[in-house]
Amino acid sequence: MNVMEKAELLLHLLRWRLTWSKRDIDYRPGNLSNRKFITARQAAGKIRDGSVVFSSGMAANMRPSIFFWAIREVFERTGHPRDLTWIIVGAQGGRGRIPGTIEELAFPGLITRFIAGHLETQKALLGLADQGKLELHGLPQGIQTFLLEAQAKGESSVTSHTGLGTFLDPAVGRGSYVGGSPVTEPLVETDGAGLRYHMPRIDCSLFVAPYADEEGNLYMRHACTYTESHESALAARRNRGVVIASVADIVPKQEDEIYLTADQVDFIVVNPRSEQTGSVPQKRYWKMFTTEHRVDTNESVERLRFVNNVLKITPVRTPVELAVARLAASRFTRIVRKGALVNIGVGLGEEVCRLVYEGGLHEEVTFFTETGVLGGLPAPGIFFGTAVSPRELMTSAQIFHLAYEKLDATVLGFLEVDSQGSVNVSRRGPRMLDAVGTGGLPDLAAAARNILFVGSWMANARMEVADGRIRITRPGPVKFVERVSETTFSGPQALAAGKNVYYATSVGLFQLTPRGMTLQEVMPGIDVRQEILEASPMKIVLPESGDVPCVPAEIVTGKGFRLSF
């Protein structure tokens, strides 16, 4: 990128920052005679007390901010709507730092039950649960999308093996209930050899689409994701509820491009400030995130990297973390075949994706994200959930169906791992504010043949790379424990299903085998006996030969590191 391009991006970010809190909830184009078009304030008035509301979008992608602002202002003025059950699939919070997220609705009495796939970013709502003012539930993202499909068909539940042996399984855990105010109804129950999942019938669907025509037909041209907009709209219609969309602009009718017909949408709010994704107005959409355009991938990656670095979204990785990512990427190319369908999670998984891209292998596999983006290169940081030059956009439900049919490998993070190979990603501690949620992990782990977890051996430790070796200069609490505090992924269930499960860490590579958690490779400089076997309460076994191979030097240092299938 040259100086001019960087200056343009800085101006773009400054313009975005200056408009963070700008909105007009009373805006309605004056030239529209169709009464389907209303203001955001009027849209908030369409939501009845006690309604079950579903909002689509994920993170910064296709955020229905105008609805959050309008509902907040109307509630503060009138006390209504109140006692809502609110359901989301992908995260829609801003960790208390960014306006225009679902955290705008964190008022006692407004939302009294919250159901989500991902909880961590909704800090203000977690705070209400911590005070006992909100009933909190977590469900797998894929299961939620299937429940939307079921409601659109007039059905009320979905049966699946997903979640067996985890905290979601009432036979061994608490089910979907995370905490807060007392539970009103269980959302998971045992059903023979599987689990039966339920979700309250939604009677209000809120989502963003790029455009509408004057008749009220909706279009997804130039969108970066679809998420759950289609299924949630059909479910609300089937439940005799209300469907309300926000669009950025009015366009001429194009019969062959209609996403939802006018008779499937009750009301439309025109919001000229609507975003395609974080910092990017829909009216000035970025071509790289769309299927209608092809762009230079290298140039696009540089643009995204620059934006994330300026926003300090992308963590500065230590040499040890980069070594862990190379270890995971190396194993990835040994277990994944060309042409495979692959999912990459957040955290160090994004570093694995970067290495696959820099190694020139990204075109040999098909990546996807839970938002429904298939193909292309998954975007990092604030743009997570989108992709550069995606091959196809589909709904979240459609992409999860594809995953259950064809997913070859998934790369995931972890908070804790135990002697049975089980993993906790859903809770950091005992408070509601420590809740993370399952995300799509239960679905992805149930669907994938190969599962690769990647993370640190210790929390808050200080480690360094010196002379091609890894040294622990200040130990921290070991994340590999005898028993995880909460089971989000069941090692025994994965082993019984014949899955290949690996754990790439800063001390070496582990594999879940019938013998137990087996240390397959050790990082040079790490003392197996003292710094692994004696440091961890986990039961660890060594290869039957007794010798643990050393991780190649190029993985540790990066010098001469190359990837190939």
C-alpha positions in Angstrom: 0.0 0.0 0.0 1.3 3.5 -0.8 1.0 6.6 1.3 -2.1 7.9 -0.5 -4.0 4.6 0.0 -3.1 4.6 3.7 -4.2 8.2 4.0 -7.6 7.4 2.4 -8.1 4.5 4.8 -7.3 6.8 7.8 -9.8 9.3 6.5 -12.3 6.5 6.1 -11.9 5.5 9.7 -12.0 9.0 11.0 -15.3 9.6 9.1 -16.6 6.4 10.6 -15.6 7.4 14.2 -17.3 10.8 13.8 -20.6 9.2 12.8 -20.6 6.5 15.5 -23.6 8.1 17.3 -25.3 9.8 14.4 -28.8 8.5 13.6 -32.2 9.7 12.7 -34.9 7.4 14.0 -37.6 9.6 12.6 -36.3 9.5 9.0 -38.6 8.4 6.2 -38.1 9.4 2.5 -40.9 11.8 1.6 -41.3 10.5 -1.9 -42.6 7.1 -0.9 -46.4 6.5 -0.9 -46.2 2.9 0.2 -47.3 2.7 3.8 -45.0 -0.3 4.3 -42.1 2.3 4.7 -42.0 3.6 8.2 -39.6 5.3 10.6 -37.4 3.4 13.0 -39.4 5.0 15.9 -42.6 3.6 14.4 -40.9 0.3 14.0 -40.1 0.2 17.7 -43.8 0.8 18.4 -44.7 -2.3 16.4 -43.1 -4.6 19.0 -45.5 -5.6 21.7 -44.7 -6.2 25.4 -43.6 -9.8 26.0 -42.7 -10.4 22.4 -40.0 -12.8 21.3 -37.7 -10.8 19.1 -35.0 -12.1 16.8 -32.3 -9.9 15.3 -29.9 -11.0 12.6 -26.3 -10.0 11.9 -23.0 -10.9 13.3 -20.4 -8.7 15.0 -20.0 -5.7 12.7 -21.6 -7.3 9.7 -25.1 -6.1 8.7 -25.8 -4.6 12.1 -29.4 -3.6 12.8 -28.2 -0.6 14.8 -31.1 1.7 13.9 -33.5 -0.7 15.6 -31.4 -0.9 18.8 -31.3 2.9 19.0 -35.0 3.3 18.3 -36.1 0.7 20.8 -33.9 2.2 23.4 -35.2 5.7 22.9 -38.9 4.6 22.9 -38.4 2.5 26.0 -36.7 5.3 27.9 -39.6 7.6 27.0 -42.5 5.3 27.4 -41.4 2.1 29.3 -42.4 0.0 26.3 -41.8 -2.4 24.7 -40.8 -4.4 27.8 -40.4 -8.0 29.1 -39.0 -9.1 25.8 -37.3 -12.4 25.0 -34.5 -11.6 22.6 -32.7 -14.2 20.5 -29.5 -13.8 18.4 -27.2 -16.3 16.8 -23.9 -14.5 16.1 -22.5 -12.0 18.6 -24.0 -8.5 18.3 -22.4 -6.7 21.2 -19.6 -4.2 21.4 -17.9 -5.2 24.7 -19.3 -2.0 26.2 -17.1 0.1 23.9 -19.0 0.7 20.6 -22.4 2.3 20.1 -25.1 0.8 17.9 -24.9 -2.7 19.3 -27.5 -4.8 21.1 -26.0 -3.4 24.4 -28.1 -0.3 23.7 -31.0 -2.5 25.1 -29.4 -3.3 28.5 -32.1 -1.7 30.6 -33.8 -3.6 33.5 -37.3 -4.6 32.3 -36.7 -4.2 28.5 -35.2 -7.6 27.9 -35.9 -10.3 30.6 -34.7 -13.4 28.7 -31.7 -13.5 26.3 -30.8 -16.5 24.2 -27.6 -16.5 22.1 -25.0 -18.6 20.4 -22.2 -16.2 21.5 -22.5 -14.2 24.7 -19.1 -12.7 25.5 -19.4 -9.4 23.6 -22.8 -8.5 25.1 -21.2 -7.3 28.4 -24.0 -4.9 29.4 -26.6 -7.7 29.1 -24.3 -10.1 31.0 -24.2 -7.5 33.7 -27.9 -7.6 34.0 -27.8 -11.3 34.3 -25.1 -11.0 37.0 -27.6 -8.8 38.9 -30.4 -11.4 38.5 -32.4 -9.2 36.2 -32.0 -11.3 33.0 -32.4 -15.0 32.3 -29.5 -16.1 30.2 -29.4 -19.1 27.8 -26.8 -20.4 25.3 -27.4 -22.6 22.4 -25.1 -23.8 19.5 -25.3 -21.5 16.5 -26.1 -24.2 14.0 -28.8 -25.7 16.1 -30.4 -22.2 16.4 -30.5 -21.7 12.7 -32.1 -25.2 12.3 -34.7 -24.2 14.9 -35.5 -21.1 12.8 -36.0 -23.3 9.8 -38.3 -25.6 11.9 -40.4 -22.7 13.0 -40.8 -21.6 9.4 -42.3 -25.0 8.7 -44.6 -24.9 11.8 -42.4 -27.3 13.8 -41.2 -26.6 17.4 -38.0 -28.6 17.9 -35.0 -30.2 16.4 -33.4 -33.5 17.5 -29.6 -33.9 17.2 -26.5 -35.6 18.6 -24.8 -32.2 18.8 -24.0 -31.3 22.3 -24.0 -34.8 23.8 -21.7 -35.2 26.7 -21.4 -31.4 27.1 -22.9 -28.9 29.5 -25.9 -28.7 27.1 -26.7 -32.4 27.8 -29.1 -32.5 30.8 -27.8 -36.0 31.5 -24.4 -34.5 32.5 -24.9 -30.7 32.5 -27.3 -27.9 33.2 -28.7 -27.6 29.6 -28.9 -24.2 27.9 -29.5 -22.2 31.0 -26.4 -20.1 31.8 -27.7 -18.2 34.8 -29.2 -14.9 36.0 -32.9 -14.7 36.9 -34.7 -18.1 37.4 -35.2 -20.3 34.4 -38.7 -20.2 32.9 -38.5 -23.2 30.6 -35.7 -25.7 29.6 -34.6 -25.4 26.0 -32.8 -28.8 25.8 -34.0 -32.2 26.9 -32.8 -35.8 26.3 -34.5 -37.7 23.5 -33.4 -41.3 23.3 -29.8 -41.3 22.2 -29.9 -37.6 21.2 -31.0 -34.2 22.4 -34.1 -32.3 21.6 -33.7 -28.6 21.3 -36.4 -25.9 21.6 -36.5 -22.2 21.1 -39.4 -19.8 21.9 -41.6 -19.0 18.9 -40.3 -15.7 17.5 -43.0 -13.1 16.7 -40.7 -10.3 15.5 -37.8 -10.5 13.1 -35.4 -7.5 12.7 -32.7 -7.5 10.1 -30.7 -5.4 7.6 -30.8 -5.8 3.8 -28.9 -3.5 1.4 -31.8 -2.3 -0.7 -35.6 -2.4 -1.3 -37.7 -1.3 -4.2 -40.8 0.9 -3.9 -43.1 -2.1 -3.7 -41.2 -3.4 -0.7 -39.2 -6.3 -2.2 -35.8 -6.7 -0.6 -32.4 -7.2 -2.3 -29.1 -8.6 -1.0 -27.0 -7.2 -3.9 -23.7 -5.9 -2.5 -24.2 -7.6 0.9 -21.3 -9.1 2.8 -23.4 -11.7 4.7 -27.0 -12.9 4.9 -26.8 -14.6 8.3 -30.3 -15.5 9.5 -32.4 -12.9 7.8 -34.3 -15.2 5.5 -35.2 -18.0 8.0 -36.1 -15.6 10.8 -38.4 -13.6 8.5 -40.2 -16.8 7.4 -40.4 -18.0 11.0 -42.0 -14.8 12.2 -44.5 -14.9 9.3 -45.4 -18.5 10.1 -45.9 -17.5 13.8 -48.2 -14.6 12.7 -45.6 -12.1 13.9 -44.1 -9.0 12.3 -41.1 -8.8 9.9 -39.2 -5.5 9.8 -36.2 -4.8 7.7 -33.8 -1.8 7.5 -32.4 -0.9 4.1 -29.8 1.7 3.0 -31.5 2.8 -0.2 -34.4 2.4 -2.7 -33.6 0.8 -6.0 -35.5 -0.1 -9.2 -37.3 -3.4 -9.2 -35.3 -6.4 -10.4 -37.5 -9.4 -10.5 -34.7 -12.0 -10.7 -32.7 -10.6 -7.8 -35.5 -10.4 -5.1 -34.4 -11.9 -1.8 -37.6 -11.5 0.1 -40.9 -10.5 -1.6 -43.0 -7.6 -0.4 -45.6 -9.9 1.0 -43.0 -11.6 3.2 -42.0 -8.2 4.8 -44.4 -6.1 6.9 -42.4 -2.9 7.3 -39.3 -1.3 6.0 -37.1 1.4 7.6 -34.8 3.4 5.3 -31.5 4.1 7.1 -29.1 5.9 4.8 -26.3 5.3 7.3 -26.7 1.5 7.3 -23.4 -0.3 7.2 -22.3 -3.2 5.0 -19.8 -4.1 7.7 -17.9 -2.3 10.4 -16.8 1.2 9.2 -18.2 0.6 5.7 -21.5 2.4 4.7 -23.7 0.2 2.5 -23.9 3.1 0.0 -20.1 3.0 -0.4 -19.8 -0.8 0.0 -16.4 -2.5 -0.4 -16.4 -4.7 -3.5 -14.0 -7.2 -1.9 -16.8 -8.6 0.4 -19.3 -9.1 -2.4 -19.9 -11.9 -4.9 -20.6 -9.4 -7.7 -17.0 -8.3 -8.0 -13.5 -9.8 -8.1 -10.6 -8.0 -6.5 -6.9 -8.4 -6.0 -6.7 -10.6 -2.9 -3.2 -9.4 -1.9 -4.2 -5.8 -2.1 -7.4 -6.5 -0.1 -5.6 -8.4 2.6 -3.2 -5.4 3.0 -6.1 -3.0 3.4 -7.8 -5.2 6.0 -4.5 -5.6 7.9 -3.9 -1.9 7.9 -7.4 -1.1 9.2 -7.2 -3.8 12.0 -3.8 -2.5 13.0 -5.0 1.1 13.2 -8.0 0.0 15.3 -5.8 -2.3 17.4 -8.2 -5.1 16.7 -5.5 -7.5 15.6 -3.4 -8.7 18.5 0.4 -8.3 18.3 1.5 -12.0 18.3 4.6 -13.0 20.3 7.3 -15.2 18.6 6.0 -18.1 20.7 2.4 -17.6 19.6 3.6 -17.5 16.0 5.5 -20.8 16.6 2.2 -22.3 17.9 0.4 -21.1 14.8 3.1 -22.6 12.5 2.8 -25.9 14.4 -0.9 -25.9 13.9 -0.6 -25.0 10.2 1.9 -27.7 9.7 -0.4 -30.3 11.2 -3.3 -28.8 9.2 -1.6 -29.5 5.9 -0.9 -33.1 7.0 -4.5 -33.9 7.9 -6.4 -31.9 5.4 -6.7 -32.9 1.7 -6.9 -30.7 -1.3 -10.4 -29.6 -2.1 -11.5 -29.9 1.6 -14.2 -27.8 3.2 -12.6 -26.0 6.1 -13.7 -23.7 8.9 -11.3 -21.4 10.8 -12.2 -19.9 14.2 -11.1 -16.7 15.8 -7.9 -16.2 17.8 -4.8 -18.1 16.9 -6.9 -19.9 14.3 -6.8 -16.7 12.3 -3.0 -16.9 12.3 -3.3 -20.4 10.9 -5.5 -19.1 8.1 -2.9 -16.3 7.4 -0.1 -18.9 7.1 -2.2 -21.0 4.8 -2.8 -17.9 2.7 0.9 -16.8 2.7 1.9 -20.3 1.8 -0.3 -20.0 -1.3 -2.5 -22.9 -0.3 -5.8 -21.1 0.3 -7.0 -21.8 -3.2 -6.6 -25.5 -2.6 -9.3 -25.6 0.0 -12.8 -24.0 0.5 -13.1 -21.9 3.6 -16.4 -20.9 5.1 -17.7 -18.8 8.0 -20.8 -19.4 10.1 -22.4 -16.3 8.6 -23.0 -18.1 5.3 -19.9 -17.0 3.4 -18.5 -19.8 1.2 -15.2 -19.6 -0.5 -12.7 -16.8 -0.7 -10.3 -15.8 2.1 -11.9 -15.3 5.6 -11.4 -11.8 6.7 -9.8 -11.1 10.2 -10.4 -8.8 13.1 -13.3 -6.3 12.9 -14.4 -7.9 9.6 -14.6 -11.5 10.9 -17.5 -13.3 9.4 -16.9 -11.9 5.9 -14.4 -13.0 3.2 -12.4 -11.5 0.5 -13.9 -12.5 -2.9 -16.4 -15.0 -1.6 -17.6 -17.6 -4.1 -21.2 -17.6 -2.7 -23.3 -16.1 0.0 -26.0 -18.2 1.6 -27.9 -18.1 4.9 -26.4 -19.4 8.2 -28.8 -22.4 8.2 -27.7 -23.4 4.7 -24.0 -23.1 5.5 -24.4 -25.3 8.7 -26.3 -27.9 6.6 -23.3 -27.9 4.2 -20.9 -28.3 7.2 -22.8 -31.2 8.6 -22.7 -32.9 5.2 -19.1 -32.1 4.1 -16.9 -30.5 6.7 -13.4 -32.0 6.6 -11.6 -29.9 9.2 -12.1 -27.1 11.7 -9.5 -25.0 13.6 -10.7 -23.8 17.0 -9.4 -22.2 20.2 -9.7 -23.3 23.8 -9.8 -22.0 27.4 -9.2 -25.3 29.1 -8.4 -28.9 28.0 -8.6 -32.0 30.3 -7.4 -35.6 30.6 -10.3 -36.9 28.4 -9.6 -34.4 25.7 -12.7 -32.4 26.5 -12.5 -28.6 26.0 -14.0 -25.6 27.6 -14.5 -22.5 25.5 -17.8 -21.3 26.9 -17.0 -19.9 30.4 -14.0 -18.1 31.8 -15.2 -18.1 35.5 -18.1 -18.3 37.8 -19.8 -14.9 37.1 -22.2 -14.2 34.3 -19.7 -11.7 33.0 -17.4 -14.6 32.5 -19.8 -16.4 30.1 -18.5 -16.7 26.6 -21.1 -19.0 24.9 -20.7 -22.0 22.7 -20.6 -20.2 19.4 -20.7 -22.7 16.6 -18.2 -25.0 18.2 -20.6 -27.8 19.1 -21.9 -27.9 15.6 -18.5 -27.7 13.9 -17.0 -30.3 16.2 -19.9 -32.7 15.6 -19.6 -32.2 11.8 -15.9 -32.2 11.2 -13.8 -35.3 10.7 -10.6 -33.5 11.8 -10.5 -31.1 14.7 -7.5 -29.0 15.5 -7.5 -26.9 18.7 -4.8 -24.3 19.0 -3.8 -22.2 22.0 -1.4 -21.5 24.8 -0.2 -24.2 27.3 -0.3 -21.7 30.2 -2.3 -18.5 31.0 -0.5 -15.3 31.6 2.9 -17.0 31.3 6.0 -15.4 29.9 7.8 -17.5 27.2 10.4 -16.6 24.6 12.1 -18.1 21.6 15.9 -18.0 21.9 18.5 -19.9 19.8 15.7 -21.9 18.1 14.4 -23.1 21.5 11.4 -22.2 23.6 12.0 -21.1 27.2 9.4 -20.6 29.9 10.8 -17.6 31.8 7.7 -17.0 34.1 5.2 -19.9 34.5 1.5 -19.3 34.7 -1.6 -21.5 35.4 -1.6 -24.5 33.1 -4.7 -24.7 30.9 -4.4 -28.5 30.6 -6.2 -29.7 33.7 -7.6 -32.9 35.2 -11.2 -31.9 34.5 -12.5 -28.8 32.7 -14.8 -26.5 34.6 -17.3 -26.6 31.8 -17.5 -29.1 28.9 -18.2 -27.4 25.6 -16.5 -30.2 23.6 -16.6 -33.8 24.7 -13.4 -35.8 24.0 -15.0 -39.2 24.7 -17.9 -38.4 22.3 -15.4 -37.4 19.6 -13.2 -40.5 20.2 -16.3 -42.7 19.9 -17.2 -41.1 16.6 -13.8 -41.8 15.2 -12.7 -38.2 14.8 -9.1 -37.1 14.6 -8.5 -34.5 17.4 -5.3 -32.5 17.9 -4.2 -29.8 20.3 -1.3 -27.5 19.1 0.2 -25.6 22.1 3.3 -23.7 23.0 5.0 -26.8 24.5 4.1 -29.2 21.8 1.4 -31.1 19.9 -1.1 -33.5 21.6 -3.5 -36.0 20.0 -6.5 -37.6 21.6 -6.1 -41.4 21.2 -7.7 -44.5 22.8 -4.7 -44.5 25.2 -5.5 -40.9 26.3 -4.0 -37.5 25.7 -0.8 -38.3 23.9 2.1 -35.9 23.5 3.1 -36.4 19.9 5.7 -33.7 19.4 7.5 -31.4 21.9 8.9 -28.0 21.3 12.7 -27.8 21.4 13.8 -26.4 24.8 10.9 -27.8 26.7 11.6 -30.4 29.4 8.9 -33.1 28.9 9.2 -34.4 32.5 9.4 -31.1 34.4 7.5 -28.6 32.2 4.8 -30.9 30.9 4.2 -34.1 32.9 4.9 -32.6 36.3 3.5 -29.1 35.6 0.1 -30.3 34.5 -2.5 -32.2 36.5 -3.7 -33.7 33.2 -3.1 -37.4 32.6 -0.7 -37.4 29.7 0.7 -40.4 27.9 3.8 -40.6 25.7 4.2 -42.5 22.4 4.5 -46.2 22.9 8.1 -46.0 21.8 8.7 -43.7 24.8 10.4 -41.1 22.7 8.7 -37.8 21.9 9.8 -36.4 18.5 11.0 -32.7 18.5 9.2 -30.1 16.6 11.3 -29.0 13.6 13.4 -25.9 14.1 11.8 -24.0 11.2 8.4 -24.2 12.9 9.9 -22.6 16.0 11.9 -19.8 14.3 10.0 -19.4 11.0 13.3 -19.5 9.1 12.8 -21.7 6.0 9.2 -22.5 7.0 7.2 -23.8 4.1 3.7 -25.3 3.9 2.5 -27.9 1.4 -0.2 -30.5 1.3 
